[in-house]
Amino acid sequence: MAPQTSEPQRALSDALEQPHLLRTETRESLRNRGISPSPPPLDYNYPDVGRPADPVFPEEYTIETSTGLVPQRTLEQIRSRQDRQPSSSSSSDIEKADEKSNEFVTFTINDPENPYNWSRIYRWYVTMIASLLVVCVAYGSAIVTGGLGLIEDKYHVSLEVATLTCSIMVCGFAVGPLLWSPLSEIIGRRPVYIISLVLYTIFQIPCALSPNIGGLLACRFLSGVFSSSGLSLAGGTIADIWSIEERGMAIAFFAAAPYCGPVIGPIVCGWITVGSGRLDLFFWTNLAFAGAVAILVGLIPETYAPVILKRRAARLRAETGNPRIITEQEQRKLTFQEIVRTSLIRPITMILTEPVLDLMCMYIVLIYAMLYAFFFAYPVIFGKLYGYNDGQIGLMFIPILIGAGFSLIFTPRLEKQFHRICSRRPPTPEDRLIGALIGAPFIPVALFILGATSYKDIIWVGPASSGIAFGFGMVLCYYAVNNYIIDSYQKYAASALAAKVFLRSGGGAAFPLFITQMYDRLGLQWASWLLAFLGVGMVFIPYVFYLFGGRLRARLNKK
């Protein structure tokens, strides 16, 4: 259920009705709230305020004050680099001196609009909805893999062109975040979710009714663009409602979602192919799924603190007539063009200039691409060896889900280990890689097992069981590397994650285009082993960064 109105909210409402009673915080009260001369590290979730330096008031989105207003001048006095003796002036003198300064809006004590104050049950509900959204989007990308033969027959195209219907939507995943991420900074996450998911749901209709392959490809690409809001914003939604110390397990569910979603696609649509032989049912069922998720997401209130506070500031300005009540984002306002330019250029610049990011992204790209490779390798393996139909082939993906489930069970132990490290010393980004150290070897091992058991005289359990190891290693590695990127880049983590999504989607789109041909040319064993050797070559990345990452980052930052 939605959060209920509390005493602080009523107090704030009373203050709004009597504008002259509004007061602001003093230096003494701010120090009591924990405001120190050294600002805390930025959360990647907070907006760029258009300055080369950190914002003056990064705590604006997390701190709760009794008045809900913090004078900028008082804050700058605390944050001044000059050594200052505590002022002997009374708090009333300070308030008079600051009457003409801007006042930043904050949440009030126990503010019900602050997502951190929502009940734990409700926050887990929001987390599950956000993760379900990612599953829904990823599922939509893979639904066609359950019936490529239907696409070949209906549109009279080759297997390569039929495969493109999957790849083209994944390409849309790379393009969409360049629009949705900056737009969410201006209008909030909830409106972006509603707009994009409604469009995604509607575009399942022309996908189902398209009379030619060109129309289907165009609609699939636009479906990828519209649905990508879930991939680019859902992680931010989870970060909106959980503090850094609490969000580990919630992020683990989010990390599993983009990998579990595609696995469900061939399971469901494989049986649609067997039962009806109708391609349009793929998209009608996806329309129902996406529509239901869109309704659930639309019922969730706004979670993005900068937008919540910006709306509150506008309300307070209207009620009090004081134009100096603002947020720091409003004070250093960027135009939409500037935000888009930052969102577009900075990730590309980081791809070209950040070797640390490139290596980590290469690792994620490999894992994501191998997952999509499975969608086209399994029909070859289980179709040729055992004569399975599309529905039976879809069931062979269940072990990947089982492996992903094991990784979620294991994740709390990793979180406890990380918290133990934090209690002993300040953590480093490399401490986040413990999960990757454990999960990385499982990926090539899974592919070696797949190749070694791809013989007709070996029961289907052999090649299918490789999915357990792959699912386990895949989710652990993604979870660890994602956290490593966030902790390494901090203020620019949003751009680093955008670069990761761009490269990951490119890899996921490219691999399916040649996997079937590779298995036909190299054979079932050597094709899997080639991927396994590629995985072995990449295993060293998390180990090297765990051992030498600090020195590598320091050296590269100097350059």
C-alpha positions in Angstrom: 0.0 0.0 0.0 1.1 3.6 -0.6 2.7 5.5 2.3 0.3 7.2 4.6 0.3 10.9 5.6 2.3 11.4 8.8 2.8 14.1 11.4 5.7 15.7 9.5 3.7 16.0 6.4 0.8 17.6 8.2 3.3 20.0 9.9 4.6 21.0 6.5 1.1 21.5 5.2 0.3 23.8 8.2 3.5 25.8 7.5 2.5 26.2 3.8 -0.9 27.6 4.9 1.0 30.2 7.1 4.0 31.2 5.0 5.3 33.7 7.5 6.1 30.8 9.9 8.6 29.1 7.6 12.1 29.2 9.0 15.4 27.8 7.9 18.3 25.9 9.4 21.3 27.6 11.1 24.9 26.6 11.0 24.6 25.0 14.4 21.5 22.9 13.4 23.2 21.8 10.2 26.3 20.7 12.0 24.0 18.7 14.3 22.5 17.1 11.2 26.0 15.9 10.2 26.9 18.6 7.6 30.6 18.8 7.7 33.2 20.9 5.8 33.9 17.8 3.6 31.0 16.9 1.4 30.2 13.1 1.2 30.8 11.1 -2.1 28.1 11.6 -4.7 25.6 8.9 -5.4 25.6 8.2 -9.1 21.8 8.7 -9.0 21.9 12.4 -8.5 21.8 15.0 -11.3 24.6 16.9 -12.8 24.5 20.5 -11.7 26.7 21.7 -14.5 29.9 22.5 -12.6 33.3 20.9 -12.9 33.5 20.6 -9.2 31.1 18.7 -6.9 27.8 20.4 -6.0 27.8 22.5 -2.8 25.0 20.4 -1.3 25.0 16.7 -2.3 23.2 15.8 0.9 20.2 17.8 -0.3 18.5 14.5 -1.5 19.2 12.4 1.6 19.3 14.8 4.6 16.2 15.5 6.6 15.9 18.8 8.4 13.3 20.1 10.9 12.4 23.1 8.7 12.9 21.6 5.2 15.0 24.7 4.1 18.8 25.2 4.2 20.3 28.7 3.5 22.9 28.5 0.8 25.0 31.2 2.5 25.1 29.3 5.7 26.0 26.1 3.9 28.8 27.8 2.0 30.2 29.2 5.2 30.4 25.6 6.6 31.9 24.4 3.4 34.4 27.2 3.1 38.1 26.1 2.6 39.2 28.9 4.9 39.6 28.1 8.5 36.9 29.7 10.4 36.3 30.0 14.1 32.7 29.2 15.3 30.6 32.3 15.1 29.6 34.0 18.3 26.5 35.4 16.6 23.1 34.2 17.8 21.1 32.0 15.4 18.7 34.9 14.9 21.6 37.1 13.7 22.6 34.4 11.3 19.1 34.0 10.0 18.9 37.8 9.4 22.2 37.8 7.5 20.9 35.0 5.3 17.5 36.4 4.5 18.5 37.4 1.0 20.3 34.2 0.1 18.8 31.3 -1.7 17.3 28.5 0.4 17.7 24.9 -0.7 14.7 22.6 -0.1 15.2 19.3 1.8 13.0 16.6 3.1 11.7 17.2 6.6 12.1 14.8 9.6 10.4 11.5 8.8 9.1 13.0 5.6 6.6 10.5 4.0 7.6 11.8 0.5 11.2 10.7 1.2 11.4 7.2 -0.4 13.9 6.2 2.2 11.1 6.5 4.8 8.7 4.2 3.1 8.1 0.9 4.9 10.5 -1.9 4.2 7.7 -4.1 2.8 6.6 -1.3 0.4 10.2 -0.7 -0.7 10.6 -4.4 -1.5 7.3 -4.2 -3.4 8.7 -1.4 -5.5 12.0 -3.3 -5.9 10.1 -6.4 -7.2 8.1 -4.2 -9.6 11.2 -2.6 -11.0 12.9 -5.9 -11.4 9.8 -7.3 -13.1 9.9 -4.4 -15.5 13.4 -5.4 -16.5 12.4 -9.0 -16.9 9.4 -7.9 -19.1 11.7 -5.8 -21.3 14.4 -8.5 -21.6 11.7 -11.1 -22.3 10.3 -9.1 -25.2 13.7 -9.0 -26.9 13.9 -12.8 -26.9 10.4 -13.9 -27.7 11.2 -14.4 -31.4 13.9 -16.9 -30.6 11.1 -19.4 -29.8 9.9 -19.5 -33.4 12.4 -18.3 -35.9 11.0 -20.8 -38.4 7.7 -19.1 -38.3 9.3 -15.8 -39.3 11.1 -17.6 -42.2 7.9 -19.1 -43.4 5.6 -16.1 -43.0 8.0 -13.5 -44.6 10.0 -15.9 -46.9 13.3 -14.8 -45.5 16.5 -16.5 -44.6 17.5 -17.6 -41.0 19.9 -14.6 -40.9 17.2 -12.1 -41.5 14.9 -13.9 -39.1 17.6 -13.6 -36.4 17.8 -9.9 -37.1 14.4 -9.5 -35.5 16.0 -10.3 -32.1 19.2 -8.3 -32.7 17.4 -5.1 -33.9 15.5 -4.8 -30.7 18.7 -5.1 -28.6 20.1 -2.3 -30.8 17.2 -0.2 -29.6 18.3 -0.9 -26.0 21.5 0.9 -26.8 19.8 4.0 -28.4 16.8 4.5 -26.0 18.7 5.4 -22.8 20.2 8.4 -24.6 16.7 9.9 -24.6 15.1 8.5 -21.4 17.9 9.2 -18.9 18.1 13.0 -19.5 14.4 13.2 -19.7 14.0 11.5 -16.4 16.2 14.2 -14.8 13.7 16.9 -15.9 10.3 15.3 -15.4 11.0 12.3 -13.1 11.1 8.6 -13.5 7.4 7.9 -13.2 6.3 10.0 -16.3 9.1 8.5 -18.4 8.0 5.0 -17.4 4.4 5.6 -18.2 5.1 7.3 -21.6 7.7 4.8 -22.8 5.8 1.7 -21.6 2.5 2.7 -23.1 4.3 3.3 -26.4 6.1 -0.1 -26.1 2.8 -1.8 -25.4 1.1 -0.2 -28.3 3.9 -1.1 -30.7 3.2 -4.8 -30.1 0.1 -4.4 -32.3 2.0 -3.5 -35.5 4.6 -6.2 -34.7 1.8 -8.7 -34.6 0.0 -7.4 -37.8 3.1 -6.4 -39.9 2.6 -7.6 -43.5 6.3 -7.6 -44.3 9.7 -8.1 -42.7 10.7 -4.5 -43.1 7.7 -3.3 -41.0 8.4 -6.0 -38.3 12.1 -4.9 -38.1 11.2 -1.2 -37.8 8.6 -1.9 -35.1 11.0 -4.2 -33.2 13.7 -1.5 -33.2 11.2 1.1 -31.9 10.0 -1.4 -29.3 13.6 -1.6 -28.1 13.9 2.2 -27.9 10.7 2.6 -25.9 11.2 -0.4 -23.6 14.8 0.6 -22.8 13.6 3.0 -20.2 13.2 0.0 -17.9 16.8 -1.1 -18.4 18.2 2.4 -18.0 16.1 3.7 -15.1 15.1 0.6 -13.0 18.4 0.4 -11.3 18.1 4.1 -10.4 14.6 3.5 -9.0 16.1 0.8 -6.7 18.8 3.2 -5.6 16.2 5.9 -4.9 14.5 3.9 -2.2 17.5 2.0 -0.5 20.5 3.6 1.2 23.9 2.6 0.0 24.3 0.3 3.0 21.0 -1.4 2.3 20.7 -1.7 -1.4 23.0 -4.7 -2.0 20.4 -7.4 -2.0 17.9 -5.3 -4.0 20.6 -4.6 -6.6 21.2 -8.3 -6.8 17.6 -8.9 -7.9 18.0 -6.1 -10.5 21.3 -7.7 -11.7 19.6 -11.0 -12.3 16.6 -9.5 -14.2 18.2 -8.6 -17.6 19.6 -12.1 -17.8 16.6 -14.1 -16.6 14.1 -12.2 -18.7 15.5 -13.3 -22.1 15.6 -16.9 -20.9 11.9 -16.9 -20.3 11.2 -15.8 -23.9 12.0 -19.1 -25.7 10.4 -21.1 -22.9 7.0 -19.4 -23.4 7.1 -18.8 -27.1 8.5 -22.2 -27.9 5.3 -23.8 -26.7 3.2 -21.2 -28.5 5.0 -22.3 -31.7 4.3 -26.0 -30.9 0.7 -25.4 -29.9 -0.6 -22.9 -32.5 2.1 -22.2 -35.0 1.1 -18.5 -35.0 3.7 -15.8 -34.9 1.3 -13.1 -34.0 0.6 -14.7 -30.6 4.2 -14.0 -29.6 3.3 -10.3 -29.7 -0.2 -10.5 -28.3 1.1 -12.3 -25.2 3.9 -9.8 -24.9 1.3 -7.0 -25.2 -0.6 -8.4 -22.3 2.6 -8.9 -20.2 3.9 -5.4 -21.0 0.5 -3.8 -20.4 0.1 -5.4 -17.0 3.6 -4.3 -15.9 3.0 -0.8 -17.2 -0.1 -0.5 -15.0 1.9 -1.8 -11.9 4.7 0.7 -12.6 2.3 3.5 -13.1 0.8 2.9 -9.7 4.2 3.5 -8.0 4.8 7.1 -6.8 7.7 9.2 -8.0 11.0 7.9 -6.4 13.6 10.4 -7.8 14.5 12.7 -5.0 15.7 15.7 -7.1 12.4 15.8 -8.9 10.3 15.4 -5.7 12.2 18.3 -4.1 12.0 20.4 -7.3 8.2 20.0 -7.2 8.1 20.9 -3.5 10.3 24.0 -4.2 7.8 25.1 -6.8 4.9 24.6 -4.4 6.6 26.5 -1.7 7.4 29.4 -4.0 3.8 29.6 -5.0 2.6 29.4 -1.4 5.1 31.8 0.1 5.8 34.2 -2.8 9.5 33.7 -2.0 11.4 33.1 -5.3 14.6 32.2 -3.5 13.3 28.8 -2.4 15.0 26.4 -4.9 16.9 23.2 -5.3 20.6 23.3 -6.3 19.7 21.6 -9.5 17.4 24.6 -10.3 20.0 27.1 -9.3 22.5 25.7 -11.7 19.9 24.8 -14.2 21.0 23.0 -17.4 19.0 23.1 -20.5 17.6 19.9 -22.0 20.1 20.3 -24.8 23.0 20.5 -22.3 21.7 17.4 -20.4 21.4 15.5 -23.7 24.8 16.6 -24.8 26.3 15.4 -21.5 24.3 12.1 -21.6 25.5 11.5 -25.2 29.0 12.8 -25.3 30.3 11.9 -21.9 29.6 8.1 -22.2 31.2 8.0 -25.7 34.2 10.0 -24.4 34.6 7.6 -21.5 34.6 4.6 -23.9 37.4 6.2 -25.9 39.5 7.4 -22.9 38.9 5.0 -20.0 40.8 1.7 -20.3 39.5 0.5 -16.9 35.9 1.0 -18.0 36.6 -0.5 -21.4 38.0 -3.7 -19.9 35.2 -4.1 -17.5 32.6 -3.4 -20.2 34.3 -5.9 -22.5 33.8 -8.5 -19.8 30.1 -7.7 -19.4 29.7 -7.6 -23.2 31.1 -11.1 -23.4 28.7 -12.5 -20.8 25.7 -10.8 -22.2 26.6 -11.8 -25.8 27.1 -15.4 -24.7 23.6 -15.4 -23.1 22.1 -14.4 -26.5 24.4 -16.9 -28.2 22.7 -19.7 -26.2 19.3 -18.7 -27.7 20.6 -19.7 -31.1 23.0 -22.5 -30.1 20.4 -24.5 -28.2 18.1 -25.0 -31.2 21.1 -26.4 -33.2 22.3 -28.6 -30.3 19.0 -30.0 -29.1 17.3 -30.0 -32.4 20.1 -31.9 -34.2 21.0 -34.3 -31.4 17.7 -35.1 -29.9 15.1 -33.9 -32.5 13.4 -31.7 -29.9 10.7 -29.3 -31.0 10.7 -25.6 -30.1 8.8 -26.1 -26.9 11.2 -28.8 -25.6 14.2 -26.7 -26.6 12.7 -23.9 -24.5 12.7 -26.1 -21.4 16.4 -26.5 -21.8 16.8 -22.9 -20.7 15.4 -23.6 -17.2 18.8 -24.6 -15.8 20.1 -21.1 -16.5 17.3 -19.8 -14.3 18.2 -22.3 -11.6 21.8 -21.1 -11.7 20.7 -17.5 -11.5 18.6 -18.4 -8.5 21.6 -20.0 -6.8 23.5 -16.7 -7.3 20.7 -14.8 -5.5 20.9 -17.2 -2.6 24.7 -16.6 -2.5 24.6 -12.8 -2.8 23.7 -12.1 0.9 27.0 -13.8 1.9 28.9 -11.4 -0.4 27.1 -8.5 1.1 28.0 -9.6 4.7 31.6 -9.9 3.6 31.6 -6.4 2.1 30.1 -5.0 5.3 32.8 -6.7 7.4 35.4 -5.0 5.2 33.6 -1.7 5.7 33.7 -2.1 9.4 37.5 -2.7 9.4 38.6 -0.1 6.9 37.4 2.3 4.2 36.3 0.0 1.3 37.8 0.3 -2.2 36.1 -0.5 -5.5 38.1 -3.6 -5.8 36.3 -5.0 -2.7 33.2 -5.2 -4.9 34.9 -7.8 -7.2 34.7 -10.7 -4.8 31.6 -12.0 -6.5 33.3 -11.9 -9.9 36.3 -13.8 -8.5 33.9 -16.6 -7.6 31.6 -16.4 -10.6 34.1 -15.8 -13.4 35.5 -19.4 -13.7 31.9 -20.9 -13.9 31.3 -19.3 -17.3 34.1 -21.0 -19.3 33.5 -24.2 -17.3 29.8 -24.2 -18.4 30.8 -23.9 -22.1 33.4 -26.6 -21.8 30.7 -28.9 -20.3 28.3 -27.9 -23.1 30.8 -28.9 -25.7 32.0 -32.1 -24.0 28.4 -33.4 -23.6 27.0 -32.4 -27.1 26.9 -36.0 -28.3 23.9 -38.0 -29.3 24.7 -40.9 -27.0 24.8 -38.6 -23.9 21.5 -37.9 -22.2 20.1 -34.4 -22.6 20.8 -33.7 -18.9 24.5 -33.3 -19.8 24.4 -30.3 -22.1 21.4 -28.8 -20.3 23.1 -28.9 -16.9 25.8 -26.5 -18.3 23.2 -23.8 -17.9 23.3 -24.0 -14.1 27.0 -23.1 -14.0 26.5 -20.4 -16.6 23.5 -18.8 -14.9 25.3 -18.8 -11.5 28.5 -17.2 -12.9 26.7 -14.8 -15.2 24.7 -13.1 -12.4 27.5 -13.0 -9.9 29.9 -11.4 -12.4 27.4 -8.8 -13.5 26.4 -7.9 -10.0 30.1 -7.5 -8.9 31.2 -5.6 -12.0 28.2 -3.2 -11.9 29.0 -2.3 -8.3 32.7 -1.9 -9.2 31.9 0.6 -12.0 29.6 2.6 -9.7 32.2 2.8 -6.9 35.1 3.5 -9.3 33.5 6.5 -11.1 31.1 7.8 -8.4 30.1 11.3 -9.7 30.4 10.0 -13.3 29.0 6.6 -12.6 25.8 7.3 -14.5 27.7 8.0 -17.6 29.9 5.0 -17.1 26.8 2.8 -16.7 25.4 4.3 -19.9 28.6 3.4 -21.7 28.2 -0.1 -20.3 24.6 -0.4 -21.5 25.6 0.8 -25.0 28.4 -1.7 -25.4 26.5 -4.5 -23.8 23.6 -4.1 -26.1 25.9 -3.9 -29.1 27.5 -7.3 -28.1 24.1 -8.8 -27.5 22.9 -7.7 -30.9 25.9 -8.9 -32.8 26.5 -12.4 -31.5 23.2 -14.0 -32.6 24.0 -13.0 -36.2 26.8 -15.6 -36.6 26.2 -18.2 -33.8 24.1 -20.6 -36.0 26.6 -20.5 -38.8 29.5 -21.0 -36.4 27.9 -24.1 -34.9 27.2 -25.4 -38.5 30.8 -24.9 -39.6 32.8 -25.8 -36.5 30.5 -28.5 -35.2 28.7 -28.7 -31.8 31.8 -29.4 -29.7 34.4 -27.0 -31.1 31.9 -24.1 -31.4 31.2 -24.3 -27.7 34.8 -24.8 -26.9 35.8 -21.7 -28.9 33.4 -19.7 -26.8 34.8 -21.4 -23.7 38.4 -20.4 -24.6 37.2 -16.9 -25.2 35.8 -17.0 -21.7 39.1 -18.3 -20.3 40.9 -15.4 -21.9 38.6 -12.9 -20.2 38.6 -14.6 -16.7 41.8 -12.8 -15.8 40.1 -9.4 -15.9 38.4 -9.4 -12.5 41.5 -11.1 -10.9 43.9 -8.5 -12.3 41.7 -5.6 -11.2 41.2 -7.1 -7.8 44.9 -7.4 -7.2 46.2 -4.3 -9.1 43.1 -2.2 -9.7 43.9 0.6 -7.3 47.4 1.1 -8.8 46.0 0.9 -12.4 43.3 3.4 -11.7 45.7 5.8 -10.0 48.2 5.6 -12.9 45.5 6.0 -15.5 43.9 8.9 -13.7 47.3 10.7 -13.6 47.5 10.4 -17.4 
